[in-house]
Amino acid sequence: MINILFVDDDKVTQKLVKGILNSAGYSVTTLSDPRDAFDRLNSEHFDIIITDANMPGGISGFDFIRTIRRTEKFSKIPVAMLTGRRDAKDIQLGLEVGANDYILKPIDPLILLGKVEGLFKKRSPEISKTVFQEGPVRQRANLNLDLEIVYLSERGMVITSPLIAIEDSKMKIQSEFFGQLGINPPILRVTSCTPDPSNPNIFLIKTNFIGLSDTDLQKIRNFLNTKVTPKKAG
């Protein structure tokens, strides 16, 4: 059974998340304090960690994730933030400290289950050591590619690309399509990348939305509803 550690000081949220995940066959341990979570991590095995951003005791969810990523024993465990903090700067910070995904409250059960499924499928590649001199660089850069959005759902989208995308990497693309939807370009997490059966030189990149607000999600739903052809009465 897949074991999930959920850290949130709100008892109502704990009960809700545990009920949703238990119903899907997951084993869930709920805790209110990141310090207790570290103790439990040292004594038990967990496949996935989900944490809120606002925490008691002066340790935020961002601090919690940052410490997890700096601790070799836990550094490869998939982690998601589940929070009501929806500002772009908070989402960006969550990804920078090491979160694999960012889920917004109020909780949508289907989205939560889809995100957890994606986290469990995640595999963190080991970083090979090299004898060459190296050093950290954090500078923004852009790569211009001709991409095409070929499929849209409430969970994410499928994109065609001439280049391979690494699973669990994050991307943000520009398209007039987002203007038609009435949303800002979302952050996307790559869930898979496979060759297009009809063209081996093109790759199908499946992605999930990260930090999509309820308002933006409703705009996507409205768009998808307009594409559904109503059935004729028999």
Secondary structure, DSSP 4 states (H G I P E B T S, - for coil): --EEEEE-S-HHHHHHHHHHHHHTT-EEEEES-HHHHHHHHHHS--SEEEE-SS-STT--HHHHHHHHHHSTTTTTS-EEEEES---HHHHHHHHHHT-SEEEESSP-HHHHHHHHHHHHH---PPPPP-SS---------------EEEEE-SSEEEEEESS---TT-EE----HHHHHHT-PPPEEEEEEEEEETTEEEEEEEEEEEES--HHHHHHHHHHHHHHSPPPPP-
